[in-house]
Amino acid sequence: MSLSGVLNTARYALDSAAAQTALVSRNIAGAGDATYSRKLVESRAYSTEYSAPQIRRSENSALFARATEARSEAASASVLKDGLTQIRALFGGDGQENAPSTLISSMQIALRSAATDPSDRVLAGRALDAAKTLANSIRSSAAALSGQRNDIEARLGQEADKLNGSLASFENLNSRIVAGTRLGQDTTDLRDQRDEVLRGISDVIGVKAFSRAENDMVLQTDSGVLMFETRARPISYQSGSPLQAGQIGGRFMVDGVAVAGPNAVMPTSSGLVHGLISLRDGATLDAEAKLDETARMLISAFREKDQTAGGKPDIAGLFTAEGLTSLPPDGVRVSGLARRLTIADAVDPAKGGNINLLRDGGIGAAADIDYRSNTSGLSGFTARLNLLAQATDQPVTVDPNEGLGASRSVADFSARAFGVIEETRRTVTDKAEFSSIVLQRSTQSLAAETGVSLDAEMARLLELERSYSASAKIISVVDAMYDALLSAVR
């Protein structure tokens, strides 16, 4: 090989080492950035003409797709778990202080205590307070559930706006990447940024990404609805707010196609949107239904009957509801009843009522003596209080849609109903923990494949330093040889 050939080779090696050294420095600077992928110099054939080094990034499309899918699944499971934990906090869990079954038991104990001395207004007051606490707890829990469902409705609208913003950012980056690729520019950092936007999109809704020529990308929901192709498709939310008791909420739309909510055409199966709507139209509605049925069963269990067998209709007694004019039908849940549950004013001294009606009966019709059990007004009358203490253990017809049998006592129903909710919460919690582990493992695998290892980069830096020194030495030797040759010619 001629001296000029050796010199050109050494200069090429020197340029290559310099370019790779700069790239290693760039990798080291990005080592602490989770969104950064390792950059590499594209191998190219030797040429006597200088050309800018071609940069590529370390990537694994299969691992990236799995990590993105895991993010969507984890987001869905997490929001469901958090929502069910919130529901559990409302009801306290079976056996807890504010659980309906616990409050029913406390009321029953207080009524039995009042029955030991029917003339003691203090004991009667404690029994009435226990009933008030139960009614107020059910009522406030129903209101909190309503608030939770409307909060979800509002959040879904926010997620739609957020998704529109993310898709606009994705469109901007994608356009710049395609244009840069056509011009032969380094677009690796832009592609890192686009991947990070895609991760954010996958948190909101399950997404599938497809690569095309010139580093172009196409996005679809996990159910196949187009979200992005050259331009972002519009995202919208048809809100049903404010939601009424038992009302199904609105629909989440992608490019005019319902992907979540009632009658979704192509329903998504992961992401925050899926989790929120599953919570809104599933767990919260179920809890709301069980509260409504508990309220109806309490009203039914404490109903008052015509004591003369004269054929007068049964009426609400100790427990009633605002606006209630007649007993709810047996075995049929009344939507929104829990939000209106209350204690009859006629027996509440705080509202001008007569607490003795708890002992005597006729709470629902104080002026009608036919509903009165203690017609003689005996101070030691125990029969009525004993019946009230037993009321929560008496079978009541249950709405078959609740799936807890045809007939149960209100005490048993409340324990079983919220036990079902707790079991659902545990199942969802287990799924959320599993999804979190899958996400962690897939993210770690992707990072190991495409991320920066400081040890590897430092070792590479040492190799480049030696290569640079060797190339510089060759140039120095060739330069000396040229000097010697020119001296000999002179």
C-alpha positions in Angstrom: 0.0 0.0 0.0 1.3 3.5 -0.9 2.0 6.1 1.8 -1.0 8.1 0.7 -3.2 5.1 1.1 -1.8 4.4 4.6 -2.4 8.1 5.4 -6.0 8.1 4.2 -6.7 4.9 6.1 -5.3 6.4 9.3 -7.3 9.6 8.8 -10.4 7.6 8.2 -9.8 5.7 11.4 -9.1 8.9 13.2 -12.3 10.5 12.0 -14.3 7.4 12.9 -12.8 7.3 16.4 -13.6 11.0 17.0 -17.2 10.5 15.8 -17.6 7.4 18.0 -16.0 9.2 21.0 -18.5 12.0 20.7 -21.3 9.4 20.5 -20.1 7.6 23.6 -20.0 10.9 25.4 -23.6 11.5 24.3 -24.6 8.1 25.6 -22.9 8.7 28.9 -24.8 12.1 29.2 -28.1 10.3 28.5 -27.5 7.4 31.0 -29.7 8.9 33.6 -32.6 9.5 31.2 -35.1 6.6 31.1 -36.4 7.8 27.8 -32.9 7.8 26.1 -31.8 4.9 23.9 -28.2 4.0 23.2 -26.9 5.6 20.1 -24.5 3.8 17.7 -22.5 4.7 14.6 -23.7 2.9 11.6 -21.0 0.8 10.0 -20.1 2.0 6.5 -17.5 1.0 3.8 -14.2 2.8 3.7 -14.1 5.7 1.3 -11.5 8.3 0.5 -14.2 10.9 0.5 -15.4 12.2 3.9 -19.0 11.7 4.8 -20.9 12.4 8.0 -21.3 9.3 10.2 -24.7 7.7 10.2 -26.2 7.4 13.6 -28.7 4.7 14.6 -30.2 3.8 18.0 -30.4 0.5 19.8 -34.0 -0.7 19.6 -36.1 -3.8 19.9 -39.6 -3.4 18.5 -41.0 -6.6 20.0 -39.8 -5.7 23.6 -41.0 -2.1 23.1 -44.5 -3.3 22.0 -44.7 -5.7 25.0 -43.6 -2.9 27.4 -46.2 -0.5 25.9 -48.9 -3.2 26.2 -47.9 -3.8 29.9 -48.2 -0.1 30.6 -51.8 -0.1 29.4 -52.7 -3.2 31.3 -51.1 -1.9 34.5 -52.8 1.5 34.2 -56.2 -0.2 33.8 -55.7 -2.5 36.8 -54.3 0.2 39.0 -57.2 2.6 38.5 -59.7 -0.2 39.2 -57.8 -1.2 42.4 -57.7 2.4 43.6 -61.4 2.8 42.9 -62.4 -0.4 44.7 -60.1 0.6 47.6 -62.0 3.9 47.8 -65.3 2.0 47.8 -64.0 -0.2 50.6 -63.1 2.9 52.6 -66.7 4.1 52.3 -68.1 0.9 53.7 -65.3 0.1 56.0 -65.3 -3.6 55.1 -67.4 -6.2 56.8 -66.7 -6.1 60.6 -65.4 -2.6 60.5 -66.9 0.3 62.5 -68.7 1.9 59.6 -69.7 -1.2 57.7 -73.5 -1.5 57.3 -73.5 -5.0 58.8 -71.7 -3.7 61.9 -74.1 -0.7 62.2 -77.1 -3.1 61.9 -75.7 -5.3 64.6 -75.1 -2.2 66.9 -78.7 -1.1 66.3 -80.0 -4.5 67.1 -78.1 -4.6 70.4 -79.4 -1.1 71.3 -83.0 -2.2 70.6 -82.6 -5.3 72.8 -81.1 -3.1 75.6 -84.1 -0.7 75.3 -86.5 -3.7 75.5 -85.1 -4.5 79.0 -86.6 -1.3 80.3 -89.2 0.2 77.9 -89.8 3.2 80.1 -86.1 4.3 80.0 -86.0 7.2 77.5 -82.1 7.1 77.6 -82.0 3.5 76.4 -84.7 4.4 73.8 -82.6 7.3 72.7 -79.6 5.2 72.2 -81.6 2.8 70.1 -82.9 5.7 68.0 -79.4 7.1 67.6 -78.1 3.7 66.5 -80.9 3.6 63.8 -80.0 7.2 62.8 -76.3 6.3 62.5 -77.2 3.4 60.2 -79.5 5.5 58.0 -77.0 8.4 57.8 -74.1 6.0 57.0 -76.0 4.4 54.2 -77.1 7.8 52.9 -73.7 9.4 53.0 -72.1 6.3 51.4 -74.6 6.5 48.6 -73.8 10.2 48.1 -70.1 9.5 48.2 -70.5 6.8 45.5 -72.5 9.2 43.4 -69.6 11.7 43.8 -67.1 9.1 42.9 -69.0 8.2 39.7 -69.3 11.8 38.7 -65.6 12.4 39.4 -64.9 9.5 37.0 -67.1 11.1 34.4 -65.2 14.4 34.7 -61.8 12.6 34.6 -62.8 10.8 31.4 -63.4 14.2 29.8 -59.9 15.3 31.0 -58.3 12.1 29.6 -59.9 12.8 26.2 -58.3 16.3 26.2 -55.0 14.9 27.4 -55.1 12.3 24.6 -55.8 14.9 22.0 -52.7 16.9 23.2 -50.5 13.8 23.2 -51.6 12.9 19.6 -50.8 16.5 18.5 -47.3 16.2 20.0 -46.9 12.8 18.3 -48.0 14.2 15.0 -45.4 17.1 15.3 -42.6 14.7 16.1 -43.6 12.1 13.5 -43.6 14.8 10.8 -40.1 16.0 11.8 -38.8 12.5 11.9 -40.0 11.6 8.4 -38.7 14.9 7.0 -35.3 14.4 8.7 -35.0 10.8 7.6 -35.6 11.9 4.0 -32.7 14.4 4.3 -30.4 11.9 5.9 -30.4 13.7 9.3 -29.9 12.2 12.7 -33.5 11.7 14.1 -32.7 9.3 16.9 -33.3 11.8 19.7 -36.6 12.8 18.0 -37.6 9.1 17.9 -36.8 8.8 21.6 -39.2 11.7 22.2 -41.9 10.2 20.1 -41.6 6.9 22.0 -42.0 8.7 25.3 -45.2 10.4 23.9 -46.4 7.0 22.8 -45.8 5.6 26.3 -48.0 8.4 27.7 -50.7 7.6 25.1 -50.6 3.9 26.2 -51.3 5.0 29.8 -54.6 6.5 28.7 -55.7 3.9 26.2 -54.5 0.6 24.8 -52.5 1.2 21.7 -50.7 -0.7 18.9 -47.9 1.0 16.9 -46.8 0.1 13.4 -43.6 1.3 11.7 -43.5 2.2 8.1 -40.8 3.5 5.6 -38.8 6.6 6.5 -39.4 5.9 10.3 -43.1 6.8 9.9 -45.6 5.4 12.4 -49.3 4.5 12.5 -51.2 4.1 15.8 -54.4 2.1 16.5 -56.3 1.4 19.7 -55.8 -2.2 20.9 -59.3 -2.9 19.4 -58.2 -1.7 15.9 -59.6 1.9 15.7 -57.2 4.2 13.8 -55.8 7.0 16.1 -52.9 8.3 14.0 -51.9 8.0 10.3 -50.0 11.1 9.0 -52.4 13.1 11.2 -54.0 12.7 14.6 -57.6 11.5 14.7 -60.0 13.4 17.0 -60.7 12.1 20.5 -63.9 13.1 22.3 -66.0 12.1 25.3 -69.8 12.2 25.3 -70.4 13.0 29.0 -73.5 11.9 30.8 -72.8 14.2 33.8 -74.3 14.7 36.3 -75.1 10.9 36.6 -78.3 9.9 38.3 -78.6 6.8 40.5 -78.3 3.7 38.3 -77.4 5.7 35.2 -74.8 4.4 32.8 -72.3 7.1 31.9 -71.0 8.5 28.6 -69.0 7.1 25.8 -65.3 7.6 24.8 -64.9 8.2 21.1 -61.9 7.8 18.8 -62.4 9.3 15.3 -66.2 9.1 15.8 -66.1 5.4 16.9 -67.1 4.4 20.5 -64.3 2.5 22.0 -65.5 2.5 25.7 -68.8 3.0 27.4 -72.3 1.8 26.6 -72.8 0.1 23.3 -69.1 0.6 22.4 -68.6 -0.6 18.8 -64.9 -1.6 19.1 -64.2 -1.6 22.9 -60.7 -1.1 24.1 -59.4 -3.6 26.7 -56.7 -1.7 28.6 -55.5 1.8 29.7 -57.0 4.3 32.1 -60.1 4.8 30.0 -61.0 1.1 30.2 -60.3 1.0 33.9 -62.3 4.1 34.7 -65.3 3.0 32.7 -65.2 -0.5 34.1 -65.2 1.1 37.6 -67.9 3.6 36.7 -70.3 1.2 35.1 -69.3 -1.9 37.1 -68.1 -1.8 40.7 -69.6 1.6 41.7 -72.9 0.7 40.1 -72.9 -2.6 41.9 -72.1 -1.0 45.3 -74.8 1.6 44.7 -77.3 -1.1 43.9 -76.4 -3.0 47.1 -76.9 0.1 49.1 -80.3 0.8 47.5 -81.4 -2.8 48.2 -80.1 -2.6 51.8 -82.2 0.6 52.3 -85.3 -1.0 50.7 -84.9 -4.1 52.9 -84.6 -2.0 56.0 -87.7 -0.1 55.2 -89.5 -3.4 54.5 -88.2 -5.2 57.6 -89.3 -2.3 59.9 -92.7 -1.9 58.2 -95.8 -1.4 60.3 -99.0 -3.4 60.0 -102.6 -2.8 60.8 -102.8 -4.3 64.4 -106.6 -4.7 64.1 -106.4 -7.0 61.0 -108.7 -4.5 59.4 -107.0 -4.7 56.0 -105.2 -1.5 56.0 -102.0 -1.5 53.9 -98.6 -2.0 55.5 -96.7 1.4 55.9 -93.1 2.5 56.5 -92.2 2.6 60.1 -88.9 3.4 61.8 -87.0 3.6 58.4 -88.4 5.6 55.6 -87.2 7.7 52.7 -87.7 11.3 51.6 -90.6 11.6 49.3 -91.8 8.0 50.1 -95.6 7.8 49.9 -95.9 4.0 50.1 -93.8 0.9 50.7 -91.4 0.0 47.9 -92.5 -3.2 46.2 -91.0 -6.4 47.6 -88.0 -7.9 45.8 -87.5 -4.8 43.5 -84.6 -2.5 44.0 -85.4 1.2 43.9 -82.6 3.2 42.3 -81.5 6.1 44.5 -83.4 5.0 47.5 -80.2 4.8 49.7 -79.6 8.5 49.0 -83.0 9.3 50.5 -83.0 6.9 53.5 -83.9 8.5 56.8 -85.6 7.9 60.2 -89.2 8.9 60.5 -89.7 12.4 61.9 -92.6 11.1 64.0 -90.3 9.2 66.4 -87.4 11.7 66.4 -87.6 14.2 69.3 -85.1 16.5 67.5 -87.8 17.0 64.8 -90.7 17.3 67.2 -91.4 13.6 67.3 -92.4 11.2 70.1 -89.7 8.7 71.1 -92.3 6.6 72.9 -93.6 5.5 69.5 -90.5 3.3 69.3 -92.0 1.3 72.1 -95.7 1.8 71.2 -95.7 1.5 67.4 -97.6 3.6 64.9 -94.5 5.5 63.8 -95.7 5.7 60.2 -99.2 6.9 61.2 -99.1 8.4 64.6 -102.6 9.7 64.4 -104.0 6.2 63.4 -104.4 4.0 66.4 -104.9 1.0 64.3 -101.2 0.7 63.7 -100.4 1.1 67.4 -99.2 -2.0 69.3 -99.3 -0.5 72.8 -102.8 0.9 72.7 -102.9 1.2 76.5 -99.7 3.2 76.7 -98.1 0.8 79.2 -94.7 2.0 80.2 -93.3 -1.5 80.5 -94.6 -2.7 77.1 -91.7 -4.8 75.7 -93.3 -6.7 72.8 -92.8 -3.9 70.2 -89.2 -3.4 71.0 -88.5 -7.1 71.0 -90.0 -7.3 67.5 -87.9 -4.4 66.3 -84.7 -6.1 67.7 -85.6 -9.2 65.7 -86.6 -7.4 62.5 -83.1 -7.4 61.0 -83.0 -11.2 61.3 -86.3 -11.8 59.6 -86.3 -13.0 55.9 -87.1 -10.3 53.3 -87.6 -10.8 49.6 -84.4 -9.8 47.7 -84.1 -8.4 44.2 -83.0 -11.4 42.1 -80.6 -9.1 40.1 -78.4 -8.9 43.2 -77.5 -12.6 42.8 -77.7 -13.3 46.5 -80.8 -15.5 46.6 -84.5 -14.9 46.7 -84.9 -14.2 50.4 -82.5 -13.1 53.2 -82.5 -11.0 56.3 -81.2 -7.5 55.9 -78.3 -8.3 58.3 -77.3 -11.3 56.3 -77.7 -9.5 53.0 -75.5 -6.5 54.0 -72.8 -8.9 55.2 -72.8 -11.0 52.1 -73.3 -8.0 49.7 -70.3 -6.1 50.8 -68.3 -9.3 51.2 -68.8 -9.7 47.4 -67.4 -6.2 46.9 -64.4 -7.0 49.1 -63.7 -10.3 47.2 -63.8 -8.3 43.9 -61.4 -5.8 45.4 -59.0 -8.6 46.4 -59.1 -10.1 42.9 -58.5 -6.8 41.2 -55.7 -6.0 43.7 -54.0 -9.3 42.8 -54.3 -8.5 39.1 -52.9 -5.0 39.6 -49.9 -6.4 41.5 -49.3 -9.0 38.7 -49.6 -6.3 36.0 -47.2 -4.1 37.9 -44.7 -7.0 38.0 -45.1 -7.7 34.3 -44.6 -4.0 33.6 -41.5 -3.8 35.7 -40.0 -6.9 34.1 -40.8 -5.8 30.5 -39.4 -2.3 31.2 -36.2 -3.8 32.6 -35.8 -6.1 29.6 -36.2 -3.2 27.2 -33.8 -1.1 29.2 -31.2 -3.9 29.2 -31.6 -4.1 25.4 -31.7 -0.5 24.5 -30.5 1.5 27.5 -27.1 2.8 28.3 -24.6 0.8 30.5 -22.0 3.2 31.9 -19.6 0.3 32.4 -19.9 -0.7 28.7 -19.6 2.9 27.5 -16.5 3.6 29.6 -14.9 0.4 28.3 -15.7 1.5 24.8 -14.2 5.0 25.5 -10.9 3.3 26.5 -10.9 1.3 23.3 -11.5 4.4 21.2 -8.8 6.2 23.0 -6.3 3.5 22.1 -7.6 3.4 18.5 -7.2 7.2 18.3 -3.7 7.0 19.7 -2.7 4.3 17.2 -4.1 6.2 14.2 -2.4 9.4 15.3 0.9 7.5 15.7 0.5 6.1 12.2 -0.1 9.6 10.8 3.0 10.7 12.7 5.1 7.9 11.2 3.8 8.5 7.7 4.6 12.2 8.1 8.2 11.4 9.2 8.5 9.1 6.2 7.3 11.8 3.9 9.9 14.2 5.4 12.6 11.6 4.9 11.5 11.0 1.3 11.4 14.7 0.5 14.9 15.2 2.0 16.3 12.4 -0.1 14.8 14.0 -3.2 16.4 17.3 -2.5 
